[in-house]
Amino acid sequence: MSNQMVAPIVGSYQGMRRDTLVVIEDGAGAKVWAFNTTAVQQVEVSIGMKGGNRDPMIRWGLIGGEIGGGIGLITAMTLENSTDQRYNEALSTVLGAVMGAGLGAFYGSRKLAEHWAPVPLPQRVGVVPSANGFRITLSASF
């Protein structure tokens, strides 16, 4: 991430040239980016796909709550019309919504998303992110 960009760049670290960080962007339109190290705000490395992410849990919890509330209301109305017993439709709707939201949130927790960890910006001697972890680099210029 840099203050020179509107959105973060996802790419591969290529190296340091004096006080410039060089990155090759991922994707079909790959472009080579060079940033002055003073303009770089943060460098992150992927730590893999993980579950338990908030956004899918909220989204699927809301979807499950709506579906569960609808099922609870329809069930209460159907049972009330087919039998001579009275059902509390509001309570059935709330109970169905709570159960549906819980199941939806659980389903959403199983969705994987990529997680990132910040790493220090490499200087002349430093730690460099790589696909298998980190490696130590030494840079010399003449």
N, C-alpha and C positions, 0 to 999 in steps of 0.2 A: 504494500500500500504506500502511496506517495501523495504528497499534496499537489503534485503536477497532474494527477489523474482523477477522473470523475468516479471510476469504479476500480476495485482491486484487479490486478492482473494475476491470472493463474498460469504458471509456466514453469520452466526448468531453469534452475540456477546454472549459469555458465561460467561465472568467475568475476574477479575484480580486476579492473585496469586502473591503477593509481587510485583515484578517489571516485571511481565510477563502478556501479553495480550493473552487470549485464545479465539479462534474463531473456529466454526465448519463450514466447507465448505458446500455450498449448492450443490445439485446434487446427482446422483446415487453413485458416488465414494466418498462420504463424508469422509473427513479426519479432524482430530482435529489438529489445528495449534497453536503453542505457540510461541509468539514473545517477545523478550526483548523490553520494552517500548522505549529504546533509539534507537532501530532499526526501529521503526514504523515511517513512514513519514506522513501518513494521515489516519484518520478514517472517513468514510462517511456513512450517512444513506440515504436510499431511501426516496424521497419526492413525489413519484408517477409518473405516466405516464402523459406526457404533449406533446402538439403539438408545431408547429412553430420551428422545428429543422432544422438547416442549411443543413446538409448532404442530407436528403431526398428532401428538396426544390431545391437544386442544381441539384441532379440527375434527378428528375422529370422535372425540368425546361429545362435541356438539351435535355431530351427525347421529351418533348413537342415542343421545338424549332426545332428539326430535323423533326418531323412529320408535324408541321405547315408549315415549309419551303417547304417540299415536296408537301404538299397539295396546297400551294400557287403557286408553279411552275406548277404543273399539271393542276390546274384550269386555269391559264393564258394561257398555251399552248392549252388546250382544247377549251377555248372560242375563241382564236385567229384562230384556225383551223376551227371552226364551224360557225364563223361570218366573216364579212369583216373588222372588227375593229382590230387595233393593240394594244397590251398590252405590258407594260414594265415588262418582265419576272423577271428581277433582283429585281425591286421594289415589285412585287407580292411575290417573295420568301422571301424577308426581312420582309415584312408586315406579312406574314403567320408565319414566324419564331418568330417574336416578340409576336404575339397573342398566338401562341402555347406555348412559353416559359412562358408567364404570366399564362396561364391556368395550365401548368404543375407545376409551382412553387406554385400556390394556392393548387393544389391537394397534393403536397408534404408537404405543411404546415399542412395538416390535419393528417399526419401520426404521431402516438404516439411513444415516446421513453421514457425510464426511466431516470429520473433526480436524481442527488445526491447532497447532501449538506454536507459540512465538519462539523464535531463535534469535540470538544476537547476530547483528550484521557483521560478517567477517571483515577483518581489517587485513593487515599485512600477514599476520600469523593468527590463525583462529580456527574455529569449528565451522564446518560447512555442512548443511543438510544434504543428505543423499537418499536414494531410494531404500537403502538398507540401514539407515540410521544416520550417523554423523561420521565425518572424517576430518582429520587435522590437515590443514594446508599451510604451506609456506610460500610466500610470494616475494620475488626479488625483481627489481627493475634497475636498469643501468642507464 
